[in-house]
Amino acid sequence: MEIFLVRALQLILALSLLVLIHEFGHFLFARIFKVKVDKFYLFFDWKFSLFKWKPKNSDTEYGIGWIPLGGYCKIAGMIDESMDTEQMKKPAEPWEYRSKPAWQRLFIIIGGVMFNLILAIFIYAMVLFTWGDSHTDMRSMKNGFSFSPAAQEIGFRNGDIITKMDGEEVYRLYHDKVRSTNIFREICNAGEVTVLRDGKEVAIAIPDSLGLLNMNRTGLFLQERILPVIDSVDANGAGAVAGIIKGDRITAIDEKAIDSWSDLKITIAGFMEQGKQNFTIEVVRDSVMQLSAKVDSTYMLGIMPVMNNYPVVHNDYGFFESFPAGISFGTDVLRGYVSDFQYVFTSDGAKSVGMFASIGSLFPAAWDWHEFWLMTAFLSIILAFMNILPIPALDGGHALFLLVEMITGKQPSDKFLERAQMIGMLIILGLFVLATYNDLMRFVF
């Protein structure tokens, strides 16, 4: 329960900040172009609000709704989620959205997306200024990586050290949660990856369908390879009972070769799923030995490997240095998310869509400001990208109609915009239902 509450609090705090910043982007450009804003709300206030306040001599009512699904900025003379069609039946006033030139309306529409991107870059810059960043030089990773079956099918082998992508040298493996997965995206986008194998460079051709291929498989595409050499043994564990001691190297389980610690975990988990608990473990000590072990589903072997102690490179950033570094950080994250988004339109990708439970699980189980801000910036980029999609009812849909208007010189009719808004809201509702269903299947059933 404590973990749930910590993650829920982080999620609420992050989304509240992102919604306020997004809606403030719309609000600011509306006020710059002298457009009246009727309401500015965090959360939705259907039927009633938890709090509302209208300053003296102000046209805008500020408030907090009771439905925590976002927020809104109700701009006069605009067809939006409020579906206030009565206002649109009246003659246009000079202070209304519909009376302004198309280019001003476009800035009002994309203001929210712009502010979410600016916020993400600012957060990344301040994270780098405050904590810096850390990475491991992959050239020092003498044990290389462990690769999934999908990776091995296209030519990777356990122990490979990645050195180049499309002929360009790569060596940084970041430690933060957001960028640590970038290496897989970079592999997906490369035509050829060069690895160091047994002291020789080997080129591996990367298929265009790699991202989809890996999505259909279990296990991480690649992870740091930890050798199955034992560092410690729990005296009460199944490994100790079998006779495993510190320094042993596990080489096989029931004649299945074990090359890495991830091999060991995956193999035992696979056997456990089949209901198998008794194993013959082959270890190398002074010579090859065969040991018998019985493993239950909760305890496993009770052993720990010798961890790799590769040198960590830490970079600190001055205040002014942090901003270009933050832009680079944000650009990398946005590029990676856009690359991943193509898989949403596959059957397996649709299953990955999630709502609050999925988003909340991204936050750390214990409060960590560093991870909180990194995840908040990541969500800000997602919010910006999702909002700029050309779907009616989203900012991107409104922007698309405005661009068409600017090109053709013809403004869509109010009736067309009303119908488009309804269609867009139905699409969004459908996505909401899908995401909620996925969350229920993933975390409840």
Helices and strands as residue ranges (DSSP letters): H 2-32, E 37-53, E 61-75, H 85-89, G 97-99, H 102-131, E 133-137, G 138-140, E 145-147, H 149-153, E 161-165, E 168-169, E 172-174, H 182-189, E 192-197, E 200-205, H 210-215, E 222-224, E 230-233, H 238-242, E 249-253, E 256-257, H 261-273, E 278-284, E 288-294, E 303-305, E 312-315, H 319-341, G 342-345, H 347-352, H 356-360, H 369-387, H 395-408, H 414-443
